[in-house]
């Protein structure tokens, strides 16, 4: 029983760390997309509550040069697949 409790606590700690890391990564997006991706949408789309798969596919398209951009292609080049997935999950979980 103690092993199960310890394993559960470890999983919770890992999830919290992953969430913190995703929030750190997402803070770089705030200047253009607003805090927690809740931008006003006047110039750039808000990312909050957007489908995770859509965010991830668009980030990869920017990174891989498959989607034209003025700035995002340069920003996206700095992210690994794991980081893109973390960002996508983070923004998808935010409320508008």
Secondary structure, DSSP 8 states (H G I E B T S, - for coil): -HHHHHHHHHHHHHHHHHHHHHHHHHHTTHHHH-GGG---SSSS---TT--HHHHHHHHHHHHTT-S--SSHHHHHTT--HHHHHHHHHHHHHS--
